[in-house]
Amino acid sequence: MFKSGFIGIIGRPNAGKSTLFNAIVGDKISIITDKPQTTRNKITGIKNFPDAQLIFLDTPGMHKPKTPMNRAMVQTTRETISSVEVLLMLIEANTDVHPHDLFLIESLAQVKVPVFLVINKIDLIEKKFLLPLIDKFRTLYSYREIFPVSALKGDGIEDLLNAIKEILPEGPKYYPDDIITDATERFIAAEFIREKITLFTQQEIPYSTAVEVDLFKEDEEKNLIRISATINVEKESQKAIMIGKKGTMLKKIGTQARLEMEKLFGAKVYLELFVRVKKEWTSSDKMLAEFGLLKH
């Protein structure tokens, strides 16, 4: 009997959803930074077994949205909650119950599918602190099962996958065995650039940035990929910071993003970056749709 199904990974910003997602899939597909709201889109990752196919959806962090862009991100997560066979609610072992956790639990009120509580970052705490945290969350929601894991170290992930397989329904193979994501290479390239912007720039700049890949051309004979991308910001002052003195910041972002791409794509990458000002794009539904953050 072959089993398959969709599994949503949900949680508040910075709980480690993307780290868990990448650990399960076995490659870096979803970008990771220590800043909240790094993930903006729903990203699909596929885990194949001889008798099952598990399709994981990494989602933006659940929070009370204050801007049009944040509302679009939260809407993406809400849609995921209502369209999967299993939900993994991720929390951090080294923090107490957070208002964002409570906001997410409210969103689970109408959910009919099993919800597993996944307690991440257990490598950061002593075991004696784990049971009180489990007890607190048990009083807030009726979880199907609870799994302490370390996404960073891979601890507990096998047990989690086995439990998911156990409750998945019989179903078809949705993707071929050699595919680990349905995200396009263009999308992943843009995300790697955005990850480096988030890591290297400060304050509002990561949240005011959208990356568009204008050219993605493969030269198989030379094992080379040519990529040209535009970084959109909201203000001239942000553009100046993004470029940096004598172009140093843009070069740093480009170099680090290129190295990530070469590792994943298995080819040499020639990357060209440009910076453009699109005033107040984060407040414009038209622009949010153009950059793939809002459905038309």
N, C-alpha and C positions, 0 to 999 in steps of 0.2 A: 504494500500500500504506500503510495507516494503522498506526502503532505506538503502543503504550501500555504503561505499567507503573508499578510502585511503587518508589520510591527512598528508602532509609532514610539519614538523616543521623545519624551516630553519632560519639562522641568524648568526651573527658573533660570535666568541668565547666569552663565558661569558655573553651572553644576557639573560640567564635564561631559555633556551629551556628545559633543563632536569627538572627544577623545575615546569615549566608549564605542561610538559608531565606527571610527577608524580601526580600533582594536578588534572589533568583531569582523569587519570586512577584510582586514589584513593588509590594508594599504591606506595612505593618506589621501582621502578624497575630500573630506570636510575640513575646512581651515580652522586653526586653533590659535587663540590668543588669550591673554589673561584679562582682556577687557570684555565687559558684558555686551550682549547683543551683537556678537561677531557674526553669528549665523543669521542670514536674512531670508534665505529661501529654503524650501523643503528639498532635501537631497536624498536620493535613493541609493542604498547599498545592498548588494546581494550576497548572501552566504549560502553556498551550496553544500549539501550532504548527499550521499548515495540515495537516501530515502526521503529527502526533503529539500525544499528551497525556502529560505527565510528572507523576506524582503524588508529591510529596515528603512525607516524614514527619519532622518535627522531634522529637527524643527527649530525655528527661532525660540528663544527663551520666553516663557510666559510671564508677562508683567502687565501692570495697568498702564495702557498706552496714553501718551499725551500729545503725540504728533501724528500727522497722516501716515508717515512712513512706519511708525511703531504700530499704528492701528492695522496697517496692511500685514505686518509681520505676525501680530497676534491672531489675525484672521486666518493666516496660513496654518498656524498651530491648531486653531479650533476646527478647521476643516479636516486636518489629519486625525484629530481625536474621534471624529465621527465616521471615519472611513477605513478603519483597520480591524484586524481580528484580535490583536493583543496590544496593550499599552504598557510601556515601561516608564514609570514616573521616577525620575532621577533626583536624588537629594545628596547633599554633601554630609559626610560623617562628622566633619569637624566644625559644623555650625548647628545652631538650634533651629527650631521651626521658624521659618521666615514668612513675612506677610505675602510674598510672592507664592510661596508653597500653598498658603491658605486660599489665595486667589485661584490657583490651579485646581485645588481640591474642589472648590465651588463649581468649576467647569466640568468636573467629573460626575456631577449629581445625576445627569441623565444617561450616563454611559452604561451600555449593556454588556460590553466585552470585559474579559478579565484584565485586571490592572495589577502588575507586579510593582512592588516598591523596590527600587534598586538604590542601595546606599553606597555611594561612590567615595573614593579617597579614604578607604579604611586603613591604608598605609600611613596616614597622618595622625591616627589616634590610638590610644590604648584600648584593648578589648573591653575593659570594664565600663567605658563610656558608651558602648554600642547598645547594650540592652535598654537603658533608660530612653535612648533616642527611638528605638523600635517601639517601645511601649507608648511613647507620645504619639507617634504617627498611627499606631494601631487604633487609638481612640478617635482619630480624625476621619478614617476611611476604612472600609472593609477590603483590604488588599487580598488578592488571591494567594500570593506568596511574597516573601521578603528575602532579598538577596544582597548580602554585603559583598562588594567587589572593589578592586582597585583597577580602574580602566588603564591607568598608566603602566601598571606592572602585569596586568593580565590575570590577576587573581580572581577566582570566582566566576569567570566568564563562561567556562565550559559548563558548569552546573546551571547557569542561567539559560544557556542555549538549549540544553537538554530538556529543561522544564518548558521552554517555549515550544519545542518540537512535540512534546508530549500532548499539549492541548490544541495544537493546530488541526484544522480539519483536513480531510483528504482533498487534494486539489492538484491542478496541473502545474507543469513547469512553465513559469512565465517568461523566463530568460534563458538563453543558452548558457552552458557551464562556464564558458570562458569570459563572461561579462560580470564585472563586480559593481558597476554603476550604469545608470542610463543617462547620467549627466554628460553633456558633450565636452569634448576637449576644449572648445572655446570657453565654455562656462568655467571649467576647472582652471584654465589659464587666467581668466579674469579674477577668479577667487584667490588664486595665489598672489596676484598683484595686490589685491585688496588686503590680504593677510599682512603683507609686509608694510603697507601703508599704516595699518592698525598698530603694528608693533613699533614702528619707527616715528610716528607722529603723535602729537599730544592733543589734549582737550577735545574740542568739537570736531577736529579735522577728520578723524576716521568715520564719524557719523554723517559728515557732509560730503562724502566721496562715493561716486559710482564709477565703475570701470566698464568700458565697452571695448570688446575686441573687434577691430576694424578689418584685420587681415589675419588669416591662419592658413598658411600655405606649406604643404609638405613636399620636400624634394627627396624622394625615396633613394635615388642613386647616391646622394651625398649624406643620407641619414640626417637631414637637417630640416628643422621647422622654422619658418619665418613668421613672426608674430608682431603685429602692430596694434597698439592699444591706446585708447584715450582715457585719461583720468579726469572725470568731471568733478569740479568743486563749486561751491556757492559764491565765493568772494575772491576778488583780486588778491587780497592779503593771504588767503589760503593757497592760492596759486603760487605766490612767491615762496611760501614756506615749503610747499610740495616740491618745487624745483630746487630750492636751497641755494646757498652761496656757490656761484660758478657751477651750478647743476649737481652739486654733491649729493643732495637728498634723493633726487630722481635717479641718479646713478646707483646709489645704495639699494633703493627699492627694486630697481630693474635687475641688478646683479643677483640679489637674494631670491627674487621671484624666478629668475631664469634657472638657477640651480635646482630649485624645487621642481620646475617643469621638466628639466632634463632627467631628473631621477625618476619621475613618474612616466614620462613619455618614452624613455629609453632612446633618445635622439639628441643631437646638438640643437640648441635653440638660439636663434638670433632674435632678440627682442628690442623693439623700438617703442618708447613711451612718449606721449604728448599730454599736456595739461590744458584743460579748457574750463572757462567759467560758465556755469549754467545757473543763473541767479535763482535762489530759493527753490531749487528743484525738489527738495525733500517735502515741500508743502504743496506741490503741484501733482494732482492725480494723473494728469497727462504725462508728466515726466516720470512719475513712479511706474506707470504702465510701460512707458518707453524703455525703462531700465529693467523691466521684468519683475518689479516688486509688487505690482498691483494688477489684478486681472481686469481686462477691458470690460 
